[in-house]
């Protein structure tokens, strides 16, 4: 396998690249702020000056940036991926973005002689560090088959869900589910605390029964330590929920619980916590934390 390219060295991207290198893959990296890639470069990653240079010097190009506008810029902008010759290459967007943009990228990649996969992930910072992310993929089977060996370096579960955009639709289903578990966990802790219960015991007990869920088991202990560092940013979750609600509207669906979660997280951001982790939702109740 040729060199891998990776654009976007954030909390998740950094850990994914490290896992790729730990699996013996040669990785080119680019990030708007170069210093975020310094230790990766020290460990053997190769810096490239632009997304176009990443594409020129890599066979499979991964992107993981913040918002759909950032994705658009990385692919279609000046010095973007599509300024390079991508004949025979595969671009893989790990960003949670819109299905329509995934379709646009796939169409342009095909026109330029390449292939594209939309492959958003779930599992947060812990999943990225441990190489156990869930990867939800849309695109052509032939491209998916070629990228599976790379997915193995940072993912535990990966599945092709259909053509371009289907990976993003699957991620929206995932975020709708998580919206419910995050609000449920938060209200559970608020209630248990007000009732005078020992919260560590409550989390341990509920984790052994039908109330057990990933949000509670992973974020509950962080909340009790007043650790609001971002495994996943509040601002990015709001972006995801807005996309999910927009897509639901296009499908003629009303999702009241998801809408309420988006409103609560937007309130949290308005109060100044947009750069905290999603577990900071508890701050709407526990003002001193």
Secondary structure, DSSP 8 states (H G I E B T S, - for coil): ---EEEE--SHHHHHHHHHHHHTT--EEEE-SSGGGGHHHHHTT-EE-SSHHHHHHT-SEEEE--SSHHHHHHHHHSTT-GGGS--TT-EEEE-S---HHHHHHHHHHHHHTT-EEEE--EESHHHHHHHT-EEEEEEE-HHHHHHHHHHHHHHEEEEEE-SSTTHHHHHHHHHHHHHHHHHHHHHHHHHHHHHTT--HHHHHHHHTTSTT--HHHHHHHHHHHTT----SSBHHHHHHHHHHHHHHHHHTT---HHHHHHHHHHHHHIIIIITTSBGGGGGGGT-TT-
